[in-house]
Amino acid sequence: MATNLKNLSEYNPDEIPSGEGMKISIVLAEWNLEITGALLDGAVRTLLRHGVREKDIRVKHVPGSFELPLGAQLIAESGKPDAVICLGCVIQGETRHFDFICQGVTKGIADLNLKYGRPFVFGVLTTDTLQQAKDRSGGKHGNKGDEAAITALKMVQLKKSLE
């Protein structure tokens, strides 16, 4: 569904599993920090709201979105979290750089899910403009960080239900 038809922060809290006992790591891209910082705030706030203890939320930084997959892998190998949320923002520029970064990040995060058999959540904004990024990081379309946190909780619960 297109974001302009949905608010990323709207959900039914009754449909979200408890995060009690879950260990969630977040890897945050520092590039576009105004945006990624807002995504982080949304994700952490949502995790706390659903029972994840503050001490069980680990946040690490990487320089940019392209570094998210390796950062997530290093985090997964060092702390064995239940899920890793990858937060970043890539804004279209005048060159094809945007396409290469987006493709690399998407494939990298998708590959981690399959390699480790645990959730690596894609919380990366890929927008045409800075305003679109602002709209999706706490603006009129909600916060992708909220959505990423909810995805992590649901995917951890799915994995636990199958074990």
Contact map, one row per residue, 1 for C-alpha under 8 A:
1110110000000000000000000000000000000000000000000000000000000000000000000000000000000000000000000000000000000000000000000000000000000000000000000000000000000000000
1111110000000000000000000000000000000000000000000000000000000000000000000000000000000000000000000000000000000000000000000000000000000000000000000000000000000000000
1111111100000000000000000000000000000000000000000000000000000000000000000000000000000000000000000000000000000000000000000000000000000000000010000000000000000000000
0111111000000000000000000000000000000000000000000000000000000000000000000000000000000000000000000000000000000000000000000000000000000000000010000000000000000000000
1111111000000000000000000000000000000000000000000000000000000000000000000000000000000000000000000000000000000000000000000000000000000000000000000000000000000000000
1111111101000000000000000000000000000000000000000000000000000000000000000000000000000000000000000000000000000000000000000000000000000000000010000000000000000000000
0011111111000000000000000000000000000000000000000000000000000000000000000000000000000000000000000000000000000000000000000000000000000000000111100000000000000000000
0010011111000000000000000000000000000000000000000000000000000000000000000000000000000000000000000000000000000000000000000000000000000001000011110110000000000000000
0000001111100000000000000000000000000000000000000000000000000000000000000000000000000000000000000000000000000000000000000000000000000000000011110110000000000000000
0000011111110000000000000000000000000000000000000000000000000000000000000000000000000000000000000000000000000000000000000000000000000000000001000000000000000000000
0000000011111000000000000000000000000000000000000000000000000000000000000000000000000000000000000000000000000000000000000000000000000000000000000000000000000000000
0000000001111111000000000000000000000000000000000000000000000000000000000000000000000000000000000000000000000000000000000000000000000000000000000000000000000000000
0000000000111111000000000000000000000000000000000000000000000000000000000000000000000000000000000000000000000000000000000000000000000000000000000000000000000000000
0000000000011111100000000000000000000000000000000000000000000000000000000000000000000000000000000000000000000000000000000000000000000000000000000000000000000000000
0000000000011111100000000000000000000000000000000000000000000000000000000000000000000000000000000000000000000000000000000000000000000000000000000000000000000000000
0000000000011111110000000000000000000000000000000100000000000000000000000000000000000000000000000000000000000000000000000000000000000000000000000000010011000000000
0000000000000111111000000000000000000000000000000100000000000000000000000000000000000000000000000000000000000000000000000000000000000000000000000000000011001000000
0000000000000001111100000000000000000000000000000111000000000000000000000000000000000000000000000000000000000000000000000000000000000000000000000000000010000000000
0000000000000000111111000000000000000000000000100111000000000000000000000000000000000000000000000000000000000000000000000000000000000000000000000000000010000000000
0000000000000000011111000000000000000000000000000111100000000000000000000000000000000000000000000000000000000000000000000000000000000000000000000000000000000000000
0000000000000000001111100000000000000000000000000001100100000000000000000000000000000000000000000000000000000000000000000000000000000000000000000000000000000000000
0000000000000000001111110000000000000000000000000001000100000000000000000000000011000000000000000000000000000000000000000000000000000000000000000000000000000000000
0000000000000000000011111000000000000000000000000001000111000000000000000000000011100000000000000000000000000000000000000000000000000000000000000000000000000000000
0000000000000000000001111100000000000000000000000001000111000000000000000000000011111000000000000000000000000000000000000000000000000000000000000000000100000000000
0000000000000000000000111110000000000000000000000000000111110000000000000010000011111000000000000000000000000000000000000000000000000000000000000000000000000000000
0000000000000000000000011111000000000000000000000000000011110000000000010000000000011110000000000000000000000000000000000000000000000000000000000000000000000000000
0000000000000000000000001111100000000000000000000000000000111100000100110010000000011110000000000000000000000000000000000000000000000000000000000000000000000000000
0000000000000000000000000111110000011001000000000000000000111100000100000000000000000111000000000000000000000000000000000000000000000000000000000000000000000000000
0000000000000000000000000011111110010000000000000000000000001111101100000000000000000011100000000000000000000000000000000000000000000000000000000000000000000000000
0000000000000000000000000001111110010000000000000000000000001111100000000000000000000001000000000000000000000000000000000000000000000000000000000000000000000000000
0000000000000000000000000000111110010000000000000000000000000011100000000000000000000001100000000000000000000000000000000000000000000000000000000000000000000000000
0000000000000000000000000000111111110000000000000000000000000000000000000000000000000001110000000000000000000000000000000000000000000000000000000000000000000000000
0000000000000000000000000000111111111000000000000000000000000000000000000000000000000000000000000000000000000000000000000000000000000000000000000000000000000000000
0000000000000000000000000000000111111100000000000000000000000000000000000000000000000000000000000000000000000000000000000000000000000000000000000000000000000000000
0000000000000000000000000000000111111110000000000000000000000000000000000000000000000000100000000000000000000000000000000000000000001100100000000000000000000000000
0000000000000000000000000001111111111111000000000000000000000000000000000000000000000011100000000000000000000000000000000000000000000000100000000000000000000000000
0000000000000000000000000001000011111111100000000000000000000000000000000000000000000000000000000000000000000000000000000000000000000000000000000000000000000000000
0000000000000000000000000000000001111111110000000000000000000000000000000000000000000000000000000000000000000000000000000000000000000000110000101000000000000000000
0000000000000000000000000000000000111111111000000000000000000000000000000000000000000010000000000000000000000000000000000000000000000000110000111100000000000000000
0000000000000000000000000001000000011111111100000000000000000000000000000000000000000010000000000000000000000000000000000000000000000000000000001000000000000000000
0000000000000000000000000000000000001111111110000000000000000000000000000000000000000000000000000000000000000000000000000000000000000000000000001000000000000000000
0000000000000000000000000000000000000111111111000000000000000000000000000000000000000000000000000000000000000000000000000000000000000000110000111100000000000000000
0000000000000000000000000000000000000011111111100000000000000000000000000000000000000000000000000000000000000000000000000000000000000000000000011111100000000000000
0000000000000000000000000000000000000001111111110000000010000000000000000000000000000000000000000000000000000000000000000000000000000000000000001000100000000000000
0000000000000000000000000000000000000000111111111000000000000000000000000000000000000000000000000000000000000000000000000000000000000000000000000100000000000000000
0000000000000000000000000000000000000000011111111100000000000000000000000000000000000000000000000000000000000000000000000000000000000000000000000100110000000000000
0000000000000000001000000000000000000000001111111111000000000000000000000000000000000000000000000000000000000000000000000000000000000000000000000000110010000000000
0000000000000000000000000000000000000000000111111111110000000000000000000000000000000000000000000000000000000000000000000000000000000000000000000000000000000000000
0000000000000000000000000000000000000000000011111111000000000000000000000000000000000000000000000000000000000000000000000000000000000000000000000000000000000000000
0000000000000001111100000000000000000000000001111111000000000000000000000000000000000000000000000000000000000000000000000000000000000000000000000000000000000000000
0000000000000000011100000000000000000000000000111111100000000000000000000000000000000000000000000000000000000000000000000000000000000000000000000000000000000000000
0000000000000000011111110000000000000000000000111111110110000000000000000000000000000000000000000000000000000000000000000000000000000000000000000000000000000000000
0000000000000000000110000000000000000000000000010011111110000000000000000000000000000000000000000000000000000000000000000000000000000000000000000000000000000000000
0000000000000000000000000000000000000000000000010001111110000000000000000000000000000000000000000000000000000000000000000000000000000000000000000000000000000000000
0000000000000000000000000000000000000000000000000000111111000000000000000000000000000000000000000000000000000000000000000000000000000000000000000000000000000000000
0000000000000000000011111000000000000000000000000001111111000000000000000000000000000000000000000000000000000000000000000000000000000000000000000000000000000000000
0000000000000000000000111100000000000000000100000001111111100000000000000000000000000000000000000000000000000000000000000000000000000000000000000000000000000000000
0000000000000000000000111100000000000000000000000000001111110000000000000000000000000000000000000000000000000000000000000000000000000000000000000000000000000000000
0000000000000000000000001111000000000000000000000000000011111000000000000000000000000000000000000000000000000000000000000000000000000000000000000000000000000000000
0000000000000000000000001111000000000000000000000000000001111100000000100000000000000000000000000000000000000000000000000000000000000000000000000000000000000000000
0000000000000000000000000011110000000000000000000000000000111110000000100000000000000000000000000000000000000000000000000000000000000000000000000000000000000000000
0000000000000000000000000011110000000000000000000000000000011111101100100000000000000000000000000000000000000000000000000000000000000000000000000000000000000000000
0000000000000000000000000000111000000000000000000000000000001111101000000000000000000000000000000000000000000000000000000000000000000000000000000000000000000000000
0000000000000000000000000000111000000000000000000000000000000111111100000000000000000001000000000000000000000000000000000000000000000000000000000000000000000000000
0000000000000000000000000000111000000000000000000000000000000111111100000000000000000011110000000000100010000000000000000001000000000000000000000000000000000000000
0000000000000000000000000000000000000000000000000000000000000001111110000000000000000000000000000000110110000000000000000000000000000000000000000000000000000000000
0000000000000000000000000000100000000000000000000000000000000111111111100000000000000000000000000000000010000000000000000000000000000000000000000000000000000000000
0000000000000000000000000011100000000000000000000000000000000101111111110000000000000111000000000000000010001000000000000000000000000000000000000000000000000000000
0000000000000000000000000000000000000000000000000000000000000000011111111000000000000100000000000000000010011001000000000000000000000000000000000000000000000000000
0000000000000000000000000000000000000000000000000000000000000000001111111100000000000000000000000000000000000000000000000000000000000000000000000000000000000000000
0000000000000000000000000010000000000000000000000000000000011100001111111110000000000000000000000000000000000000000000000000000000000000000000000000000000000000000
0000000000000000000000000110000000000000000000000000000000000000000111111111000000011100000000000000000000000000000000010000000000000000000000000000000000000000000
0000000000000000000000000000000000000000000000000000000000000000000011111111100000000000000000000000000000000001000000000000000000000000000000000000000000000000000
0000000000000000000000000000000000000000000000000000000000000000000001111111110000000000000000000000000000000000000000000000000000000000000000000000000000000000000
0000000000000000000000001010000000000000000000000000000000000000000000111111111110010000000000000000000000000000000000000000000000000000000000000000000000000000000
0000000000000000000000000000000000000000000000000000000000000000000000011111111110010000000000000000000000000000000000000000000000000000000000000000000000000000000
0000000000000000000000000000000000000000000000000000000000000000000000001111111100000000000000000000000000000000000000000000000000000000000000000000000000000000000
0000000000000000000000000000000000000000000000000000000000000000000000000111111100000000000000000000000000000000000000000000000000000000000000000000000000000000000
0000000000000000000000000000000000000000000000000000000000000000000000000011111110000000000000000000000000000000000000000000000000000000000000000000000000000000000
0000000000000000000000000000000000000000000000000000000000000000000000000011111111000000000000000000000000000000000000000000000000000000000000000000000000000000000
0000000000000000000001111000000000000000000000000000000000000000000000000011001111110000000000000000000000000000000000000000000000000000000000000000000000000000000
0000000000000000000001111000000000000000000000000000000000000000000000000000000111110000000000000000000000000000000001100000000000000000000000000000000000010000000
0000000000000000000000111000000000000000000000000000000000000000000000000000000011111000000000000000000000000000000001111000000000000000000000000000000100010000000
0000000000000000000000011110000000000000000000000000000000000000000000010011000011111100000000000000000000000000000000111000000000000000000000000000000100000000000
0000000000000000000000011110000000000000000000000000000000000000000000010000000000111110000000000000000000000000000000011110000000000000000000000001100100000000000
0000000000000000000000000111000000000000000000000000000000000000000110010000000000011111000000000000000000000000000000011111000000000000000000000000000000000000000
0000000000000000000000000111100000010011000000000000000000000000100100000000000000001111100000000000000000000000000000000111100000000000000000001000000000000000000
0000000000000000000000000001111100010000000000000000000000000001100100000000000000000111110000000000000000000000000000000011100000000000000000000000000000000000000
0000000000000000000000000000101100110000000000000000000000000000100000000000000000000011111000000000000000000000000000000001111000001000000000000000000000000000000
0000000000000000000000000000000100000000000000000000000000000000100000000000000000000001111100000100110000000000000000000001111000000000000000000000000000000000000
0000000000000000000000000000000000000000000000000000000000000000000000000000000000000000111110000100000000000000000000000000111111001000000000000000000000000000000
0000000000000000000000000000000000000000000000000000000000000000000000000000000000000000011111100100000000000000000000000000011110000000000000000000000000000000000
0000000000000000000000000000000000000000000000000000000000000000000000000000000000000000001111111100000000000000000000000000000100000000000000000000000000000000000
0000000000000000000000000000000000000000000000000000000000000000000000000000000000000000000111110000000000000000000000000000000000000000000000000000000000000000000
0000000000000000000000000000000000000000000000000000000000000000000000000000000000000000000111111100000000000000000000000000000000000000000000000000000000000000000
0000000000000000000000000000000000000000000000000000000000000000000000000000000000000000000011111111000000000000000000000000000000000000000000000000000000000000000
0000000000000000000000000000000000000000000000000000000000000000000000000000000000000000000010111111100000000000000000000000000000000000000000000000000000000000000
0000000000000000000000000000000000000000000000000000000000000000000000000000000000000000011110111111110000000000000000000000000000000000000000000000000000000000000
0000000000000000000000000000000000000000000000000000000000000000000000000000000000000000000000011111111000000000000000000000000000000000000000000000000000000000000
0000000000000000000000000000000000000000000000000000000000000000000000000000000000000000000000011111111100000000000000000000000000000000000000000000000000000000000
0000000000000000000000000000000000000000000000000000000000000000110000000000000000000000010000001111111110000000000000000000000000000000000000000000000000000000000
0000000000000000000000000000000000000000000000000000000000000000010000000000000000000000010000000111111111000000000000000000010000000000000000000000000000000000000
0000000000000000000000000000000000000000000000000000000000000000000000000000000000000000000000000011111111100000000000000000000000000000000000000000000000000000000
0000000000000000000000000000000000000000000000000000000000000000010000000000000000000000000000000001111111110000000000000000000000000000000000000000000000000000000
0000000000000000000000000000000000000000000000000000000000000000111110000000000000000000000000000000111111111000000000000000000000000000000000000000000000000000000
0000000000000000000000000000000000000000000000000000000000000000000000000000000000000000000000000000011111111100000000000100000000000000000000000000000000000000000
0000000000000000000000000000000000000000000000000000000000000000000000000000000000000000000000000000001111111110000000000000000000000000000000000000000000000000000
0000000000000000000000000000000000000000000000000000000000000000000010000000000000000000000000000000000111111111000000000000000000000000000000000000000000000000000
0000000000000000000000000000000000000000000000000000000000000000000110000000000000000000000000000000000011111111100000011100000000000000000000000000000000000000000
0000000000000000000000000000000000000000000000000000000000000000000000000000000000000000000000000000000001111111110000010000000000000000000000000000000000000000000
0000000000000000000000000000000000000000000000000000000000000000000000000000000000000000000000000000000000111111111000000000000000000000000000000000000000000000000
0000000000000000000000000000000000000000000000000000000000000000000010001000000000000000000000000000000000011111111110010000000000000000000000000000000000000000000
0000000000000000000000000000000000000000000000000000000000000000000000000000000000000000000000000000000000001111111111110000000000000000000000000000000000000000000
0000000000000000000000000000000000000000000000000000000000000000000000000000000000000000000000000000000000000111111111000000000000000000000000000000000000000000000
0000000000000000000000000000000000000000000000000000000000000000000000000000000000000000000000000000000000000011111110000000000000000000000000000000000000000000000
0000000000000000000000000000000000000000000000000000000000000000000000000000000000000000000000000000000000000001111111000000000000000000000000000000000000000000000
0000000000000000000000000000000000000000000000000000000000000000000000000000000000000000000000000000000000000001111111100000000000000000000000000000000000000000000
0000000000000000000000000000000000000000000000000000000000000000000000000000000001100000000000000000000000000000110111110000000000000000000000000000000000010010000
0000000000000000000000000000000000000000000000000000000000000000000000000000000001110000000000000000000000000000100011111000000000000000000000000000000100110000000
0000000000000000000000000000000000000000000000000000000000000000000000010000000000111100000000000000000000001101100001111100000000000000000000000000000100000000000
0000000000000000000000000000000000000000000000000000000000000000000000000000000000111100000000000000000000001000000000111110000000000000000000000001001100000000000
0000000000000000000000000000000000000000000000000000000000000000000000000000000000001110000000000000000001001000000000011111000000000000000000000001000000000000000
0000000000000000000000000000000000000000000000000000000000000000000000000000000000001111000000000000000000000000000000001111100000000000000000011011000000000000000
0000000000000000000000000000000000000000000000000000000000000000100000000000000000000111110000000000000000000000000000000111110000000000000000010000000000000000000
0000000000000000000000000000000000000000000000000000000000000000000000000000000000000011111000000000000000000000000000000011111000001001000000010000000000000000000
0000000000000000000000000000000000000000000000000000000000000000000000000000000000000000111100000000010000000000000000000001111100001000000000000000000000000000000
0000000000000000000000000000000000000000000000000000000000000000000000000000000000000000111100000000000000000000000000000000111111011000000000000000000000000000000
0000000000000000000000000000000000000000000000000000000000000000000000000000000000000000001110000000000000000000000000000000011111010000000000000000000000000000000
0000000000000000000000000000000000000000000000000000000000000000000000000000000000000000001100000000000000000000000000000000001111111000000000000000000000000000000
0000000000000000000000000000000000000000000000000000000000000000000000000000000000000000001000000000000000000000000000000000001111111100000000000000000000000000000
0000000000000000000000000000000000000000000000000000000000000000000000000000000000000000000000000000000000000000000000000000000011111110000000000000000000000000000
0000000000000000000000000000000000000000000000000000000000000000000000000000000000000000000000000000000000000000000000000000001111111111000000000000000000000000000
0000000000000000000000000000000000100000000000000000000000000000000000000000000000000000101000000000000000000000000000000000111011111111100000000000000000000000000
0000000000000000000000000000000000100000000000000000000000000000000000000000000000000000000000000000000000000000000000000000000001111111111000000000000000000000000
0000000000000000000000000000000000000000000000000000000000000000000000000000000000000000000000000000000000000000000000000000000000111111111111100000000000000000000
0000000100000000000000000000000000000000000000000000000000000000000000000000000000000000000000000000000000000000000000000000100000011111111111110000000000000000000
0000000000000000000000000000000000110110010000000000000000000000000000000000000000000000000000000000000000000000000000000000000000001111111011111000000000000000000
0000000000000000000000000000000000000110010000000000000000000000000000000000000000000000000000000000000000000000000000000000000000000111111111110000000000000000000
0000000000000000000000000000000000000000000000000000000000000000000000000000000000000000000000000000000000000000000000000000000000000111111111100000000000000000000
0000001000000000000000000000000000000000000000000000000000000000000000000000000000000000000000000000000000000000000000000000000000000011011111000000000000000000000
0011011110000000000000000000000000000000000000000000000000000000000000000000000000000000000000000000000000000000000000000000000000000011111111100000000000000000000
0000001111000000000000000000000000000000000000000000000000000000000000000000000000000000000000000000000000000000000000000000000000000011111111110000000000000000000
0000001110000000000000000000000000000110010000000000000000000000000000000000000000000000000000000000000000000000000000000000000000000011111011111110000000000000000
0000000110000000000000000000000000000010011000000000000000000000000000000000000000000000000000000000000000000000000000000011100000000001110001111111000000000000000
0000000000000000000000000000000000000111111100000000000000000000000000000000000000000010000000000000000000000000000000000010000000000000100000111111100000000000000
0000000110000000000000000000000000000010011011000000000000000000000000000000000000000000000000000000000000000000000000000000000000000000000000111111110000000000000
0000000110000000000000000000000000000000001000000000000000000000000000000000000000000000000000000000000000000000000000000010000000000000000000111111111000000000000
0000000000000000000000000000000000000000001000000000000000000000000000000000000000001000000000000000000000000000000000001110000000000000000000011111111100000000000
0000000000000000000000000000000000000000001101100000000000000000000000000000000000001000000000000000000000000000000000000000000000000000000000001111111110000000000
0000000000000001000000000000000000000000000001100000000000000000000000000000000000000000000000000000000000000000000000000000000000000000000000000111111111000000000
0000000000000000000000000000000000000000000000000000000000000000000000000000000000000000000000000000000000000000000000001000000000000000000000000011111111100000000
0000000000000000000000010000000000000000000000000000000000000000000000000000000000111000000000000000000000000000000000111000000000000000000000000001111111110000000
0000000000000001111000000000000000000000000000100000000000000000000000000000000000000000000000000000000000000000000000000000000000000000000000000000111111111000000
0000000000000001100000000000000000000000000000000000000000000000000000000000000000000000000000000000000000000000000000000000000000000000000000000000011111111100000
0000000000000000000000000000000000000000000000000000000000000000000000000000000000000000000000000000000000000000000000100000000000000000000000000000001111111110000
0000000000000000000000000000000000000000000000000000000000000000000000000000000001100000000000000000000000000000000001100000000000000000000000000000000111111111000
0000000000000000100000000000000000000000000000000000000000000000000000000000000000000000000000000000000000000000000000000000000000000000000000000000000011111111100
0000000000000000000000000000000000000000000000000000000000000000000000000000000000000000000000000000000000000000000000000000000000000000000000000000000001111111110
0000000000000000000000000000000000000000000000000000000000000000000000000000000000000000000000000000000000000000000001000000000000000000000000000000000000111111111
0000000000000000000000000000000000000000000000000000000000000000000000000000000000000000000000000000000000000000000000000000000000000000000000000000000000011111111
0000000000000000000000000000000000000000000000000000000000000000000000000000000000000000000000000000000000000000000000000000000000000000000000000000000000001111111
0000000000000000000000000000000000000000000000000000000000000000000000000000000000000000000000000000000000000000000000000000000000000000000000000000000000000111111
0000000000000000000000000000000000000000000000000000000000000000000000000000000000000000000000000000000000000000000000000000000000000000000000000000000000000011111
